Amino acid sequence: MTGDIDNWSKLCPLVKQADGSFEASIPVDPKAKKIQFKFVIDDDTWVTSKDFQSETDASGNVNNVICLLYTSPSPRDSTSS
């Protein structure tokens, strides 16, 4: 997997799980509103998945996208001294 998260450098490997699914731990910029990404097959074929939304970037590339939603902690979640 590659995308905004690793500056498109293919540094986010997917790990196959016992049930056949794949997972990745990815760093997310807390200021990001969305993540654009693609899946990398055999190190040189970049593809999108129909399982995620897609959009075309400014260069005309179609990428998958996940929109991020951040919430503020509720007042009772914060501690005061």
C-alpha positions as CSV (number, residue, x, y, z in Angstrom):
1,M,0.0,0.0,0.0
2,T,1.2,3.5,-0.8
3,G,-0.1,7.0,-0.8
4,D,-0.1,10.3,1.0
5,I,0.8,8.4,4.2
6,D,4.3,7.5,2.9
7,N,4.8,10.1,0.1
8,W,4.0,7.4,-2.5
9,S,7.1,5.5,-1.6
10,K,5.6,2.0,-1.2
11,L,6.6,1.8,2.5
12,C,3.3,0.5,4.0
13,P,3.2,-3.3,3.6
14,L,0.0,-5.2,4.1
15,V,0.2,-8.2,6.4
16,K,-2.0,-11.2,5.6
17,Q,-4.1,-12.3,8.6
18,A,-5.2,-15.8,9.5
19,D,-8.6,-15.2,8.1
20,G,-7.2,-14.2,4.7
21,S,-7.7,-10.5,5.1
22,F,-4.9,-7.9,5.1
23,E,-4.0,-5.2,7.6
24,A,-1.6,-2.3,7.7
25,S,-0.5,0.0,10.4
26,I,-0.2,3.4,8.9
27,P,0.9,6.8,10.3
28,V,-1.7,9.4,10.0
29,D,-1.1,13.1,10.1
30,P,-3.5,14.5,12.6
31,K,-4.1,17.5,10.4
32,A,-5.0,15.4,7.4
33,K,-8.7,15.5,6.2
34,K,-8.3,12.6,3.9
35,I,-5.8,9.9,2.7
36,Q,-5.3,9.1,-0.9
37,F,-3.7,5.7,-1.6
38,K,-3.3,2.7,-3.9
39,F,-2.5,-0.9,-3.5
40,V,0.9,-2.2,-4.9
41,I,1.0,-5.6,-6.4
42,D,4.4,-7.3,-7.1
43,D,6.2,-4.1,-6.4
44,D,5.3,-2.4,-9.7
45,T,1.6,-2.6,-10.4
46,W,-0.5,0.1,-8.6
47,V,-4.2,-0.5,-8.4
48,T,-7.3,0.9,-6.7
49,S,-10.0,-1.1,-5.0
50,K,-13.7,-0.9,-5.5
51,D,-14.1,-1.5,-1.8
52,F,-13.0,2.2,-1.1
53,Q,-14.1,5.5,-2.6
54,S,-12.0,6.9,-5.3
55,E,-11.2,10.3,-6.8
56,T,-9.0,11.8,-9.4
57,D,-6.1,13.9,-8.2
58,A,-4.8,17.1,-9.8
59,S,-2.5,15.1,-12.1
60,G,-5.3,13.0,-13.4
61,N,-4.5,9.8,-11.4
62,V,-7.4,7.9,-9.9
63,N,-6.7,7.0,-6.2
64,N,-8.6,5.4,-3.4
65,V,-9.5,7.8,-0.7
66,I,-10.5,7.6,3.0
67,C,-12.0,10.8,4.6
68,L,-10.9,11.3,8.2
69,L,-13.1,12.5,10.9
70,Y,-11.6,13.7,14.2
71,T,-13.6,14.5,17.3
72,S,-12.6,16.7,20.2
73,P,-12.5,15.0,23.6
74,S,-15.5,15.7,25.7
75,P,-15.0,17.9,28.8
76,R,-15.3,14.9,31.0
77,D,-12.4,13.2,29.1
78,S,-10.0,15.9,29.9
79,T,-8.3,16.2,33.3
80,S,-7.6,19.4,35.2
81,S,-5.1,20.1,37.9
